[in-house]
């Protein structure tokens, strides 16, 4: 009977394990994680999970793993992969044999160079333990400095304001959400934060971060100093590729996989935040995505291909973020867009459609309260997947139903 081992007990690894059973795999499944918890979802860590200091939102409880005959090892880091012997070596010393291996090792926060002092005052957010430590330091009147104006930093800012903390958000680039979010939408998000009292400082050059028992300080390159009770660094993530690299597996902005998620070793696959892969909708451009839905979809696809299906990646990248009452959604990748078309849905909701030089829809970006843009973004995603070249005038008119364009 064959044995599939999954290294990385996060969203992707857990979804892959259950998908193996759903697809009829009868062999052994072992899911190995370094954290003490069963696999849990990370998006709530910067949102409601942080605000309420809640327990982690588990992908499934222990009974479901037992019922599905999935062995879960927690608090067990993997030290090495022996591809010749087809075993993984655990930090505690023992080894586990595998027939097929899935690496779902995720990513870790990118550190800011030049940090010194009390680590209790300078934090990063990736795990449930991180969220609890940050939550314990936030209450009315406390000052939080967030380094980084990406999704995590902005979501954390919104949550901290909900808790009554004073917030300053510091971004090194000229605007927030510089990666993958159109300037028009980023401006709406920034203005909404300012309305809530968040101070946003862009174009900042930081020399160092300092901390001691009395507080923390952001020291800027020109010499100015900004005091805070807590600093959280959120300047992106680095894929966890060390295990794969040490085993001689090809690395290219993450663990390099083909369109079936297979690595350079035919018995080893990778999925989720740790891997880079070719996107057929974008001329096989190699990308790496840090997104909740991508982790879910690649977990299911990896399960099928670990069983020999050889199914190719076909999904369109999709991202979302909640900012107060606003929801931002993006389908596709807007890099390389030649034309952008505005569809104004309501006074406070709009979508931008991005087309390439040949008129093909390659991305759609929307923002509005609640689910105002959700349906149209979903339909835009389907248009992107179909390689559609819709009439820009039809895209700009709210009276023209996207479903009609899809049917055409």
LUMVOZA-339084 format. One record per residue (C-alpha): residue number from 1; residue in one letter; x, y, z. Coordinates in pm, whole numbers, plus 50000, padded with zeros to 5 digits. Layout:
residues N
(rec NUM A (X Y Z))
...
end
This chain:
residues 408
(rec 1 X (50000 50000 50000))
(rec 2 X (50148 50339 49901))
(rec 3 X (50221 50622 50142))
(rec 4 X (50179 50993 50063))
(rec 5 X (50354 51231 50299))
(rec 6 X (50262 51602 50311))
(rec 7 X (50514 51840 50465))
(rec 8 X (50338 52156 50580))
(rec 9 X (50020 52142 50788))
(rec 10 X (49856 52463 50670))
(rec 11 X (49550 52529 50455))
(rec 12 X (49706 52380 50142))
(rec 13 X (49845 52067 50302))
(rec 14 X (49525 51992 50490))
(rec 15 X (49305 52044 50182))
(rec 16 X (49532 51811 49986))
(rec 17 X (49506 51541 50252))
(rec 18 X (49126 51545 50255))
(rec 19 X (49110 51568 49875))
(rec 20 X (49315 51248 49850))
(rec 21 X (49049 51062 50046))
(rec 22 X (48765 51229 49854))
(rec 23 X (48926 51109 49530))
(rec 24 X (48947 50752 49657))
(rec 25 X (49309 50718 49771))
(rec 26 X (49327 50419 50006))
(rec 27 X (49692 50429 50109))
(rec 28 X (49853 50595 50409))
(rec 29 X (49851 50974 50447))
(rec 30 X (50079 51156 50691))
(rec 31 X (50051 51533 50737))
(rec 32 X (50346 51693 50917))
(rec 33 X (50345 52041 51071))
(rec 34 X (50590 52240 51283))
(rec 35 X (50322 52436 51473))
(rec 36 X (50142 52294 51779))
(rec 37 X (49796 52342 51626))
(rec 38 X (49603 52137 51378))
(rec 39 X (49593 52311 51036))
(rec 40 X (49413 52645 51056))
(rec 41 X (49320 52934 50828))
(rec 42 X (49552 53234 50829))
(rec 43 X (49333 53516 50681))
(rec 44 X (49147 53573 51013))
(rec 45 X (49478 53642 51190))
(rec 46 X (49481 54004 51069))
(rec 47 X (49104 54046 51096))
(rec 48 X (48840 53910 51337))
(rec 49 X (49070 53642 51475))
(rec 50 X (49302 53915 51600))
(rec 51 X (49027 54148 51718))
(rec 52 X (48864 53883 51934))
(rec 53 X (49181 53695 52033))
(rec 54 X (48994 53386 51917))
(rec 55 X (49131 53031 51894))
(rec 56 X (49260 52946 51546))
(rec 57 X (48990 52866 51290))
(rec 58 X (49070 52503 51216))
(rec 59 X (49038 52358 50867))
(rec 60 X (48896 52049 51040))
(rec 61 X (48882 51910 51393))
(rec 62 X (49075 51608 51518))
(rec 63 X (48778 51376 51470))
(rec 64 X (48762 51448 51098))
(rec 65 X (49129 51361 51050))
(rec 66 X (49081 51040 51243))
(rec 67 X (48770 50951 51044))
(rec 68 X (48957 51015 50718))
(rec 69 X (49256 50809 50838))
(rec 70 X (49495 51102 50808))
(rec 71 X (49784 51089 51054))
(rec 72 X (49867 51443 51168))
(rec 73 X (50198 51518 51336))
(rec 74 X (50212 51859 51507))
(rec 75 X (50511 52038 51663))
(rec 76 X (50735 51824 51442))
(rec 77 X (50970 52018 51211))
(rec 78 X (51109 51828 50913))
(rec 79 X (51487 51844 50902))
(rec 80 X (51570 51692 50563))
(rec 81 X (51446 51501 50260))
(rec 82 X (51645 51200 50136))
(rec 83 X (51531 51162 49776))
(rec 84 X (51743 50850 49714))
(rec 85 X (51600 50661 50011))
(rec 86 X (51260 50835 49974))
(rec 87 X (51235 50934 50339))
(rec 88 X (51184 51257 50531))
(rec 89 X (51393 51301 50844))
(rec 90 X (51223 51469 51137))
(rec 91 X (51400 51704 51377))
(rec 92 X (51331 51457 51658))
(rec 93 X (51550 51200 51479))
(rec 94 X (51312 50946 51325))
(rec 95 X (51240 50905 50956))
(rec 96 X (50919 50849 50758))
(rec 97 X (50915 50665 50426))
(rec 98 X (50715 50803 50134))
(rec 99 X (50612 50689 49789))
(rec 100 X (50498 51037 49687))
(rec 101 X (50575 51361 49870))
(rec 102 X (50391 51695 49869))
(rec 103 X (50573 52007 49989))
(rec 104 X (50325 52264 50120))
(rec 105 X (50574 52448 50337))
(rec 106 X (50422 52794 50287))
(rec 107 X (50610 53119 50341))
(rec 108 X (50742 53327 50628))
(rec 109 X (50742 53703 50687))
(rec 110 X (51027 53898 50534))
(rec 111 X (51241 54053 50807))
(rec 112 X (51350 54418 50805))
(rec 113 X (51729 54454 50829))
(rec 114 X (51870 54666 51107))
(rec 115 X (51619 54569 51379))
(rec 116 X (51755 54575 51731))
(rec 117 X (51625 54559 52084))
(rec 118 X (51332 54401 52265))
(rec 119 X (51154 54149 52040))
(rec 120 X (50838 54185 52249))
(rec 121 X (50797 54533 52101))
(rec 122 X (50878 54444 51738))
(rec 123 X (50665 54173 51580))
(rec 124 X (50571 54005 51255))
(rec 125 X (50238 53837 51181))
(rec 126 X (50222 53486 51039))
(rec 127 X (50109 53242 51307))
(rec 128 X (49832 53226 51565))
(rec 129 X (50094 53280 51835))
(rec 130 X (50201 53601 51658))
(rec 131 X (49839 53722 51648))
(rec 132 X (49792 53658 52021))
(rec 133 X (50111 53848 52106))
(rec 134 X (50005 54146 51893))
(rec 135 X (49651 54143 52033))
(rec 136 X (49783 54150 52390))
(rec 137 X (49962 54477 52315))
(rec 138 X (49665 54660 52159))
(rec 139 X (49411 54858 52355))
(rec 140 X (49275 55215 52348))
(rec 141 X (49548 55474 52360))
(rec 142 X (49832 55244 52261))
(rec 143 X (50031 55344 51954))
(rec 144 X (50094 55085 51683))
(rec 145 X (50342 55147 51400))
(rec 146 X (50297 54918 51101))
(rec 147 X (50582 54886 50852))
(rec 148 X (50442 54794 50512))
(rec 149 X (50135 54907 50318))
(rec 150 X (50029 54574 50170))
(rec 151 X (49717 54370 50243))
(rec 152 X (49832 54238 50581))
(rec 153 X (49949 54578 50706))
(rec 154 X (49625 54751 50605))
(rec 155 X (49402 54477 50747))
(rec 156 X (49596 54493 51071))
(rec 157 X (49555 54873 51076))
(rec 158 X (49177 54840 51040))
(rec 159 X (49161 54583 51319))
(rec 160 X (49382 54790 51550))
(rec 161 X (49158 55094 51500))
(rec 162 X (48857 54878 51587))
(rec 163 X (49035 54798 51914))
(rec 164 X (49096 55168 51981))
(rec 165 X (49471 55179 51922))
(rec 166 X (49637 55474 51749))
(rec 167 X (49789 55361 51420))
(rec 168 X (50057 55494 51187))
(rec 169 X (50128 55296 50871))
(rec 170 X (50468 55345 50708))
(rec 171 X (50530 55248 50345))
(rec 172 X (50857 55285 50157))
(rec 173 X (50696 55317 49814))
(rec 174 X (50497 55620 49690))
(rec 175 X (50159 55459 49770))
(rec 176 X (50001 55167 49953))
(rec 177 X (49911 54841 49774))
(rec 178 X (50173 54894 49505))
(rec 179 X (50189 54527 49413))
(rec 180 X (49901 54418 49192))
(rec 181 X (49641 54677 49296))
(rec 182 X (49552 54967 49062))
(rec 183 X (49625 55316 49191))
(rec 184 X (49257 55415 49175))
(rec 185 X (49158 55138 49416))
(rec 186 X (49458 55192 49642))
(rec 187 X (49355 55558 49674))
(rec 188 X (49006 55457 49792))
(rec 189 X (49156 55222 50051))
(rec 190 X (49403 55482 50177))
(rec 191 X (49132 55749 50209))
(rec 192 X (48907 55509 50402))
(rec 193 X (49189 55442 50647))
(rec 194 X (49254 55812 50691))
(rec 195 X (48885 55863 50768))
(rec 196 X (48929 55613 51051))
(rec 197 X (49225 55805 51191))
(rec 198 X (49510 55597 51048))
(rec 199 X (49814 55810 50970))
(rec 200 X (49973 55692 50643))
(rec 201 X (50333 55785 50565))
(rec 202 X (50453 55689 50214))
(rec 203 X (50796 55723 50057))
(rec 204 X (50962 55664 50395))
(rec 205 X (51321 55543 50427))
(rec 206 X (51379 55354 50752))
(rec 207 X (51728 55328 50898))
(rec 208 X (51645 55093 51185))
(rec 209 X (51387 54985 51440))
(rec 210 X (51474 55003 51808))
(rec 211 X (51300 54871 52117))
(rec 212 X (51350 54833 52490))
(rec 213 X (51128 54778 52793))
(rec 214 X (50991 55132 52771))
(rec 215 X (50881 55131 52409))
(rec 216 X (50982 55109 52044))
(rec 217 X (51109 55359 51789))
(rec 218 X (51115 55384 51411))
(rec 219 X (51434 55564 51313))
(rec 220 X (51419 55718 50966))
(rec 221 X (51715 55759 50732))
(rec 222 X (51714 56138 50768))
(rec 223 X (51740 56103 51147))
(rec 224 X (51380 56159 51264))
(rec 225 X (51245 55920 51525))
(rec 226 X (50885 55800 51568))
(rec 227 X (50792 55643 51905))
(rec 228 X (50541 55357 51937))
(rec 229 X (50431 55103 52192))
(rec 230 X (50447 54823 51935))
(rec 231 X (50590 54789 51582))
(rec 232 X (50464 54523 51342))
(rec 233 X (50667 54455 51028))
(rec 234 X (50467 54342 50725))
(rec 235 X (50686 54386 50418))
(rec 236 X (50607 54068 50229))
(rec 237 X (50690 53700 50256))
(rec 238 X (50970 53462 50161))
(rec 239 X (50882 53111 50039))
(rec 240 X (51006 52829 50260))
(rec 241 X (51226 52647 50011))
(rec 242 X (51515 52538 50231))
(rec 243 X (51413 52171 50252))
(rec 244 X (51366 52144 49877))
(rec 245 X (51684 52332 49796))
(rec 246 X (51893 52117 50031))
(rec 247 X (51747 51809 49858))
(rec 248 X (51860 51937 49518))
(rec 249 X (51513 52031 49388))
(rec 250 X (51497 52317 49137))
(rec 251 X (51420 52658 49293))
(rec 252 X (51295 52960 49099))
(rec 253 X (51123 53226 49312))
(rec 254 X (50993 52935 49519))
(rec 255 X (50997 52563 49455))
(rec 256 X (50969 52540 49076))
(rec 257 X (50685 52318 48957))
(rec 258 X (50535 52241 48617))
(rec 259 X (50170 52286 48518))
(rec 260 X (50080 51971 48718))
(rec 261 X (50262 52096 49034))
(rec 262 X (50537 51836 48989))
(rec 263 X (50887 51946 49093))
(rec 264 X (51214 51848 48925))
(rec 265 X (51180 51518 49117))
(rec 266 X (50894 51317 48960))
(rec 267 X (50784 51180 49298))
(rec 268 X (50773 51517 49472))
(rec 269 X (50507 51784 49421))
(rec 270 X (50473 52133 49572))
(rec 271 X (50171 52358 49619))
(rec 272 X (50061 52683 49781))
(rec 273 X (50270 52980 49890))
(rec 274 X (50601 52792 49860))
(rec 275 X (50594 52719 49487))
(rec 276 X (50620 52904 49156))
(rec 277 X (50427 52774 48858))
(rec 278 X (50346 52858 48494))
(rec 279 X (50013 53030 48419))
(rec 280 X (49866 52920 48087))
(rec 281 X (49637 53226 48070))
(rec 282 X (49947 53448 48073))
(rec 283 X (50170 53272 47818))
(rec 284 X (50311 53037 48082))
(rec 285 X (50453 53324 48284))
(rec 286 X (50594 53181 48608))
(rec 287 X (50438 53329 48921))
(rec 288 X (50414 53260 49293))
(rec 289 X (50089 53348 49472))
(rec 290 X (50029 53404 49842))
(rec 291 X (49653 53368 49848))
(rec 292 X (49396 53167 50042))
(rec 293 X (49203 53038 49743))
(rec 294 X (49521 52948 49558))
(rec 295 X (49623 52733 49855))
(rec 296 X (49287 52555 49848))
(rec 297 X (49280 52500 49473))
(rec 298 X (49638 52381 49449))
(rec 299 X (49587 52147 49743))
(rec 300 X (49303 51975 49556))
(rec 301 X (49495 51969 49227))
(rec 302 X (49806 51828 49394))
(rec 303 X (49595 51549 49543))
(rec 304 X (49464 51449 49201))
(rec 305 X (49810 51455 49045))
(rec 306 X (49974 51266 49332))
(rec 307 X (49732 50991 49230))
(rec 308 X (49843 51011 48866))
(rec 309 X (49581 51239 48709))
(rec 310 X (49830 51477 48543))
(rec 311 X (49572 51758 48542))
(rec 312 X (49714 52101 48447))
(rec 313 X (49664 52427 48636))
(rec 314 X (49373 52616 48485))
(rec 315 X (49256 52864 48748))
(rec 316 X (49278 53242 48726))
(rec 317 X (49452 53416 49021))
(rec 318 X (49203 53571 49263))
(rec 319 X (49262 53787 49570))
(rec 320 X (49042 53961 49821))
(rec 321 X (49081 54186 50122))
(rec 322 X (48839 54338 50372))
(rec 323 X (48901 54700 50474))
(rec 324 X (48634 54818 50721))
(rec 325 X (48302 54783 50532))
(rec 326 X (48482 54772 50196))
(rec 327 X (48578 54456 50011))
(rec 328 X (48847 54461 49746))
(rec 329 X (48857 54180 49489))
(rec 330 X (49097 54118 49203))
(rec 331 X (49081 53848 48935))
(rec 332 X (49379 53792 48707))
(rec 333 X (49706 53980 48671))
(rec 334 X (49696 54336 48538))
(rec 335 X (50068 54358 48458))
(rec 336 X (50106 54441 48091))
(rec 337 X (49759 54590 48048))
(rec 338 X (49735 54832 47756))
(rec 339 X (49383 54960 47832))
(rec 340 X (49179 55003 48148))
(rec 341 X (48801 55040 48138))
(rec 342 X (48596 55176 48430))
(rec 343 X (48253 55034 48519))
(rec 344 X (48087 55248 48787))
(rec 345 X (47838 55021 48963))
(rec 346 X (47719 55267 49231))
(rec 347 X (47849 55585 49392))
(rec 348 X (48078 55380 49616))
(rec 349 X (48149 55068 49407))
(rec 350 X (48338 55029 49080))
(rec 351 X (48534 54780 48873))
(rec 352 X (48836 54835 48650))
(rec 353 X (48875 54596 48356))
(rec 354 X (49229 54553 48224))
(rec 355 X (49287 54450 47861))
(rec 356 X (49608 54368 47680))
(rec 357 X (49719 54516 47349))
(rec 358 X (49508 54267 47155))
(rec 359 X (49193 54348 47348))
(rec 360 X (49199 54033 47560))
(rec 361 X (49068 54072 47916))
(rec 362 X (49354 53985 48151))
(rec 363 X (49234 54121 48488))
(rec 364 X (48951 54290 48676))
(rec 365 X (48987 54491 48997))
(rec 366 X (48693 54606 49205))
(rec 367 X (48606 54767 49536))
(rec 368 X (48282 54845 49715))
(rec 369 X (48087 54781 50035))
(rec 370 X (48010 54420 50121))
(rec 371 X (47952 54202 49816))
(rec 372 X (47892 54491 49574))
(rec 373 X (48158 54378 49326))
(rec 374 X (48166 54003 49396))
(rec 375 X (47932 53883 49121))
(rec 376 X (48089 54087 48842))
(rec 377 X (48441 53995 48950))
(rec 378 X (48343 53628 48939))
(rec 379 X (48203 53670 48587))
(rec 380 X (48514 53864 48485))
(rec 381 X (48723 53574 48613))
(rec 382 X (48530 53342 48381))
(rec 383 X (48579 53582 48089))
(rec 384 X (48955 53585 48157))
(rec 385 X (48964 53206 48168))
(rec 386 X (48781 53193 47834))
(rec 387 X (49033 53428 47670))
(rec 388 X (48755 53675 47589))
(rec 389 X (48802 53998 47396))
(rec 390 X (48492 54191 47509))
(rec 391 X (48385 54525 47367))
(rec 392 X (48524 54798 47599))
(rec 393 X (48201 54995 47563))
(rec 394 X (48004 54696 47690))
(rec 395 X (48241 54654 47984))
(rec 396 X (48201 55017 48085))
(rec 397 X (47819 55007 48083))
(rec 398 X (47656 54873 48403))
(rec 399 X (47345 54804 48193))
(rec 400 X (47536 54540 47993))
(rec 401 X (47533 54215 48186))
(rec 402 X (47870 54040 48197))
(rec 403 X (47687 53710 48180))
(rec 404 X (47570 53809 47833))
(rec 405 X (47929 53881 47728))
(rec 406 X (48033 53542 47865))
(rec 407 X (47762 53366 47663))
(rec 408 X (47880 53544 47351))
end
